[in-house]
């Protein structure tokens, strides 16, 4: 999986290094300015942080359930409810998109 950083953060870091550079070496400063320019004009990706949560069992939903298997679960991140079997693997919350770990 790729790691991402904020472009503004990277530019700020390079600016700080340029400001603190007291070596008097123009080659270093010019190289840092070139990196800053590269960062400014580099293409960006539209990414969102990955959320992780758990399905938390709330209650038995349907007492007339023949299989006696469906339970009400709540997403630990957004508090949305979902009805599914204890044996079901539901890897994502349908509401917020969190990656889920089944709590048994």
N, C-alpha and C positions, 0 to 999 in steps of 0.2 A: 504494500500500500504506500502511496506517495505521501510525503509530508509537505505541508504548506505553511507559509508565513505571510504576514501582512506586508504588502509592498511598502506602505508608509513606515512600518517599523524598520525594515531593512534600510530605507533611505535615511531615516533618522540615525541609525547606527553608523552608517558611513559618514554622515555629516559630523557626528560627535568625534569620530576618529580624525577627520580632517581638521577640526577645530583644535584638538588636543595635540596634533602633530607639531612638535617643535624641533624636528630633526634638521629643518632647513633644506631638506632634500626635495626638490621640485618633482623629481621622478616619482616619488612615493605619492605626493599630493595629486599629481596628474593621473596616476594609476587609480587612485581612489575616486577621483572625479569621473574617470571613464567607467568604473564600476557603478557609480551612482547613476550615470546616464543610461547604462545598460539596464539597471533595475527599473528606472522610470519608464523606459520604452518597451520593456519585455512584455509579451502577451500574458494575460491573466486568466485564471480559471475561476469559474463560479462554483465555490465550494461552501459547504456548511459543516459545522462541527458534528461529529457522530455522537448521538445520544445513546446511552445505555440505561435500561431500566429492568424492572421485574414485574411479572404478573403476580399480584397479591390476591389470594383467594379471599373473597368477601363473604359469600353465602351460597347455600344451595338454592338454585334459581327455581327449579320446577319440581315440586314434590311428586307430581304425577308422571315424571319421566320414567319410562319403562326400563331403560337401561340403567337408571339411577346414576348417571354419569356426567350430566352437564352442571357446571358450576359457574358462578359469576366471579369474574376476575377484574381487578382494577389495575390500571397502568400506574406505576410508581412515579412516573414523570408528569403526566398530564391529568391523572385521575379519571380518565375515560373508562367506561365499563365495557367488558366483552364477555359473552357467554360461549364457553367451549368445554369440551371434555377434558378431564384430567389427563387423558392419554394423548390429547392433541398437541402437536407442536405448532405453536403460533409465534413465529420468530420476530414479528414486528407489530408495533401498535398501529392500528389502522388510522388513528387520529393524529398522533404526533410524529410517527415514523421511528420511534426509539427501537433499537435492537433489544430484544427481550431474552431474559433468562427465566426459564420456568421455575417457579418456587413450588416445591412439593411438600 
